[in-house]
Amino acid sequence: MREVKAIIQPFMLERVLRALSAVEGLPGLTVSNVLGWGQSRAADAQDRVTHAGHAFANKTKLELVVPDDMAPRVIEVIAQAAHTGRPGDGKIFEYEVRRVVRVRTGKDGDERLEP
């Protein structure tokens, strides 16, 4: 299994979600509103937030855990849907997931991503 984590522009969320909804078999995703800065330290962020003397840009974080063979497609879909060509478009990270346990059932193993 792979975790795909993407930091994107908040105004691109709807477009990314529409694109991901077309990926057959996608187990699910989590969306969070986050603050962050990149190379520019949020200097050119339109909706800059200052906290403790530091400037941050509002961002949206998507987190998905998918089967290994689905990760490349998910990354491609997010990258295409989130692209504006301007600084701050975001980043996508891919990680290996060693274990998942469903809290409700205690299932641990191959069926962990199934409903």
N, C-alpha and C positions, 0 to 999 in steps of 0.2 A: 504494500500500500504506500501511497505517496500523499503528502500534504502539500497543497498548493496555497500559498499565501500571496495575495496581491494588494498593493497599496495603490489606489487610483484617485483621480479627481472625483469629488462627490457628485458633480453634475453629469458624470459619465455612468453613474450606477445603473440607472434605468436601462440604458443601452446595453451594458454588460450583462445585466440580469436577463434581458430578452434573448441575447445571444446564448447564454448558458442554458436557458430553458429549452433550447433546441438540441442540446447534447443528450442523446438517448442514454438512459441508465444512470444519470448523475445522481449520486446518493443524497446529496443535500449540501447546504452551505451555511455559513455564519457571516453576518455583516455587522461591522462595528464602525462607529464614527470615532476617528482618532485625530490626534495632533502630531505634527512632525515637521522636520526640516530636512532639506537635502543640501546639495552643494552651495546653493545660494543663501542658505540659512533663512529661508522664507522672505527674503528681502523684496521679492517681486510678487508675493502672494496677494491676490485680490482681497481675500477675506482673512487677513492676518490676525492672529490672536496673540496677545502678549500675556505671558504668565511668568512670574518671578523674574522679570527683566529679560526674558527670552522671547523672541518672536517665533511663532509656529504657524504653519499652514493647516487649514482643515483638510483632512483626507478621509477616505473611506477604505476600510480593510475588509477584504473577503478572505475567508478561510474555508478550504474544501479538503476532505480526505477522500481519495478516489483509488480505485484499483490501479496498479502500476501501468497497465496498457492504456488507461484513459488520461493519464497526466499530460502527455504531450498535446493531445487535442484540447484539453481544458486550458492549458497555457496559451496555445495558439488563439483560441476563441477570445480569451480575456485580452491578450495583447492587441488583437485586431479591433475589438470593440472599444477599448479604452484609449486608443491612439488618437491624439489631436495633432501631434507634431510639434507641440509647444513644450518648453521646459515645465517640469512638474507633472508630466503624464503619469509617472509612477514607476513601480518596480514589481516584478513577480519573482517569488522564491519557491523552490521545490525542495522538499525534505523527505527523507525516508521515515516511515512510521513503523515503529517496532511492535506496537501493541495497541489494541483498542478493546475496551470493555464497555458493553452496553449496561448502563447503570440499572435500568428497569429490570432487565432479565438476568444480568450477570454473565451473559454470553461473552465468550472470549474465543476467538478463532476465526475461521473463514466466514462465518455468518454474521460477523460484527457490523458489516455495512448494510446488511439486508434489513428491511422493515421489521 
